[in-house]
Amino acid sequence: MKFYLSSCLPCDLFSIAEVKKIAVMRREQVVLIFANREKKINVLCGKTCEHEWAVIPSVNIIIEWIIKKRTCYHEVLLVHNHPELPWHGEIIPSEADIISTEFLKWQLALLGINLSDHVIISGHKKLSLKEYNLNDKEYLKVNGFEIKRFLYCFLAQAAVFSHRYSSTINSIVNYLENNLDKIRDYYEKPAFLRIFYPKPQDKQFKAKISQLKTTDEIIKKLINLLLAIRDDKNIIITPEKIIPYGLELQKKIIAGTA
């Protein structure tokens, strides 16, 4: 199996110490292998693989780690193990494995990082989701509500590391939270009661968003996106469209100018 970090030299996956260590662990663990354009590899794995990440790490952990490394990364290879119990050494990806891979792909895209592959290992065995076409979804067809919910989750964590534009980002997060709360409250009501309540509208939310002032091009793009989307209208998005803006954001975060 090839090592799917195209910016790096081909190498044996098990030559990486952290990967070799989790291959025989009795609990599930995740390792993220980051690469920059200079073919430099760094591994994120808790504290020497002692922290249990059975699921992908949160955005704030990834951002904090990137800041400490002071390196702009372009690619990531995700590796995680299937322990002997309860998996009996099988490396067949579960539904949760596939869903978490897709979620991480879009989180990383917002930081300008491409998820190259997700490899499942157990002992000496390994399986690539990319080789089995389980990680090849090139676009998402989502509505405005789903986009707002995802952006809220990302920005709420990324805002912790934003300094120069913390006020603007925090305002966007607060407006998104209030808007999503109203939508959730409406749909949590029994269907027969909804006829007595007006369906939440985006007018107030978009009015507040449109009043935000910024000179940063990334924030302007974000504001324009939130003004353009509609909760009930699907749009198609691809990582290729997001990654260039995410890369600029990553550079600003590292430089301390975000």
N, C-alpha and C positions, 0 to 999 in steps of 0.2 A: 504494500500500500504506500502511496506517495504521501509525503508530508506537505499538507496543503497550506503552506505559507509561501506564497509565490515570491515575496520579497526576500526570502531567506534561502540559503543553500540547502539542498535536500539533505536530510539526516534521519537517523533512526529515532523514532519517537521515544523509545525506551532509554535512549542515551541521556535524556533529561532527567535529572535526579528526582524532581518532584513527581514526575509521571511514574517513574519506576517505584517510588515509595507508595503511591496510592493504589498501584496495580494489585497489591496484596493486602490492602486494608480491609478490615471487617465492617467498615461503615462506608456509606457513599460519600465521596469527596469530589470537589470540582477544582480543576486547575485551568487557569487562563494563561496562554502563552502569547505575549504581545511582541510584535515586530515593527520596527520603523523602516524607513527607506534605505537606511545604511546597513541593513541586514543584522541589526543588533536585536537580540532576543532577551526579554525579561519575563519572568514567571510570577504570576500572582496566585498565591495558594495559602490564604490565611497566614498564620505565623508558622512557617515550616510545615504546613499541612496539618497542624494540630487543631485548627478550627474546623468544625464540621459544616461544610457547605453542600448539603444534599441538593440544594437548588442554586441558581445563579446568584452571585453577590449583587447587592443593591448598587444603584448608580453612584450614590455618595461614596461608597467604598472604592469603586473604580476610579472616580475623579480624584479622591484623596491620594490614592496610590500613584496616579499619573503625575500629580503635582509634586509628590516626593521624588519621583524619578526625574522630573524636569525634562522629560522626553516626549516628543510628539509621535504617537503611534498611528499606524495606518492599517494594520491587520491584527486579527486575533484568531488563535486556534483554541477551541474549547475541548477539554478532555475531562471525562469523569469515569469513575469505576463502577462496576456492578460486583458487589461482594459475593462471596460464596453463599451466604444466606442473606436474604431469601431468594437470590437469583440463581443459585446453584451454578455460578460461573457462566451463565448465559449472557451474551452481549446483544441480544435483540432489543432495540430501542422501545421504550414504553411510550404511550401517548403523551405522558407528562414530559418525557425527554424531548419529544418533537415540538411540543407547545412551548416549553421553556427556551428551546433553541431559537424559535421564531421570535419570541419576545425579546431575547437578548440581542438578536440581530438588529432590531429596530432601535433599541436603546443605544447600541454602539454606533449606529448610523448617525444618531443625533450628536455624537461626539466625533464624527468624521472617521470612524473606524469600520473596516469591512470584516465581517465574521467569515473566515475562510472555510471552516468546517467544524463539525462536532464529532469527536472520536470517542467511542465507548470502549473501555478496556476491562479485562479481568484476567489476572495472571499474565500469561504471555499472549493472550488473544486480544484482538482489536477489530473494531468495525467502524467504518467511516459512513456517516449519514450522507455525505456528498456522493460517495461512490454508489450508494443505493438510491440516489435521487430523492432522498428524504429531506434535503436541505436546499432545494432548488426553486423555492417559491420566489419568483422574481418581482412580484408586485403584490400590493394589497388593494382590495376594493372595499373601502370603508366609508361610513357616513360621518358627518360633522360631529355628532355626539361622541363617537368612538375616538375621533382624533383629539377632541378636547379632553376626554378622560385620560388618554395616554400622555398628552402633553402636560396635563396637571401632575400626574405621577412623576414624570421626569423633572419638570421645573421645580417642584416642591423640594426635591433632593438637590438639584444642581444649584438652587438659590443659596444654599449654605456656603458655597465657595465663590459666589459672585460678590464683588466689592463695588466696582465702579457703577454697575447698573443694578445694584441690589434693590433699590427703591422701585424701579420700573418692573423688574421681574417679580418682586413680592406683590406688587399691585396686580399684575397679570394672574399670579397664582390665586390671590384672594378673589378676584372677579370670576375666575374659572370655578373656584370652590363654591361660591354662592350660586352660580348658574347651574352647576351640576347637582347641587343640593335641591334646588327647586324642581329640576327634572326628575330626580330620584323620588322626591316626596310625592310628586304627581302620579308616577307609575307604581308606587307602592300602595296607592289606594285601590280598593276593589274596582273592577271594571265598571260595575253598575253605578258606582259613585262618581266616576270621572266626568260623567255628563253634566254634573252640577258644578264642576270646577273648570275654569279656563285653562287650556293647554299652555304650558310655559312658552314664552316667546323670547327671542334673543335681542329684542330691540334695546332694552335697558343695558344688557351686557355689552352689546356692540357700541352703544353710545359712550360707555365708560372707557372701553378699549380705544376708541377713536380719539379720545381726549389725551391719551398718553403721549408725551413728547420724548423723543430720543434722537441722537445723532448717529447711533450705531446701526449699521446696515443689517446685521443679523436680527436685531430686535425689531427693526422696521419690517423685515420679511415676515417675522412671526406675527406681528400685529396685523399685517395685510392678510395673512392666511386666516387668522381668527375672524376677520371681518368678512372674508369671502365665503367661508364654509357655511353649510346649512345642516341642521341636525338630521333632516330626513333625506338628504341628497348624497348619493354615493360618489366618491371620486377615486381615481386610481393613483397610487403613489408608489415610487420605486426607490430603493436605496441610493441609486445613482444620482437622483435629484436632491437627496437630503445630505449625503456625505460631504460635498464641497462646503456647505454652510456649517456642518458639524465640525469639519476640520478647522475652520476659522474660529469657531467657538473654543475648541480644544486648545488652540494656540493662545487665545486670549486668557483662558483659565491658567495655563502654564505660566504665561507672562505676568499674571496678576492684574490684567487690565479688563477682565470680564466683570 
